[in-house]
Amino acid sequence: MSDSIQLPSYKDQSDEVRARFAEIYKRPIKLQAKGISKSFTTPKGTVDVLNPISFNVHRREFISVIGPSGCGKSTLIRMLAGLETLSGGTFLLDGKEPSGPGADRGMVFQGYTLFPWLSVKKNVMFGLEVNGRSGAAVEQEAMQWIDLVGLSHAAEKYPSQLSGGMKQRVAIARSLANQPQILFMDEPFGALDPHTRCQMQSHLLEIWRNVDVTIMFVTHDLDEAIYLSDRILVLKANPGEIHEFIEVPVPRPRTSEQLLSPEFLATKQRLEELIHPKHEATEAGDLAIVRMTDVNDVVE
Ligand SMILES: Nc1ncnc2c1ncn2[C@@H]1O[C@H](COP(=O)(O)OP(=O)(O)OP(=O)(O)O)[C@@H](O)[C@H]1O
């Protein structure tokens, strides 16, 4: 018996969702991936990590990328950010082929990448100065981005004096200060405790609402992907391929109450089916029992 569900197209969703996607699809294409692929050469031979994949991202879309461990999520966004070479295909940013990393693309990683010897303000200013800017205007601009992520009160603090969530807010401010066209985020909240993670998700949506930036966000967390995204790019592994591109049918603005809405739960069920297909689930009967002791104690 199959209880598999298919999410209806956005065209068959509520008026709000239909209108939102119609508006998104009218926007210019910010990123066009055209058959991009990746193979790594290892001592054991060539490993095909990503088969050629193609997709479009529209301006100011919020796209999450999910899939099983090792399916190539990080590799994909590292290639798009210019941090990794492509083995095949190409991609266009605003219709043009970029060369190498550039200020048009920002990246936020899971690990905290702030300079420990610089204050919050100096960390944010650093990105601007690296791009050839200097003077009082840089400090003023850095403070605007710090304000945007709600950290004005901590501008003179050092990373060691900040919580994990605060550090990631600085990392976001530092990336956004260069006004990238597209921000790539690789499990940025993966190291945070659940409560801080939820707060950061709301902060990020708030920031994204106020800044003209397109976001591609890698996560393992299905709730996080649904809560944040317009669409979710689901990859499968060995080699990585597009499984499905899901239009999230949950209205915006998003709230935590929606975690239990029928649309949210249906999307989550679909993602579960794609990422953890039933036949892969290990039944208790499949487990090899390793007897660690001869003692016949009954423990349950
Ligand atoms: N430099 C490299 N050389 C060889 N293989 C690599 C290299 N970088 C990544 N890989 C391999 O490519 C595959 C995809 O890695 P990637 O980190 O992109 O996956 P992922 O989906 O982000 O994984 P996870 O969810 O566990 O973070 C993995 O099998 C990984 O071992």
The ligand as an ORCA input file, in Angstrom:
! r2SCAN-3c Opt
* xyz 0 1
  N      37.558     17.830     -2.379
  C      36.928     16.664     -2.475
  N      37.555     15.566     -2.947
  C      36.908     14.395     -3.063
  N      35.605     14.210     -2.746
  C      34.944     15.264     -2.263
  C      35.548     16.549     -2.098
  N      34.620     17.401     -1.607
  C      33.492     16.689     -1.454
  N      33.675     15.410     -1.843
  C      32.677     14.361     -1.852
  O      31.557     14.833     -2.557
  C      30.366     14.318     -1.983
  C      29.427     15.473     -1.719
  O      29.983     16.266     -0.671
  P      29.169     17.511     -0.103
  O      29.912     18.023      1.070
  O      28.883     18.447     -1.210
  O      27.805     16.807      0.352
  P      26.632     17.373      1.249
  O      25.354     16.943      0.609
  O      26.814     18.815      1.500
  O      26.902     16.531      2.582
  P      26.499     16.799      4.103
  O      25.007     16.918      4.123
  O      26.968     15.573      4.821
  O      27.196     18.059      4.530
  C      30.756     13.551     -0.744
  O      30.774     12.184     -1.046
  C      32.145     14.047     -0.457
  O      32.921     13.052      0.159
*
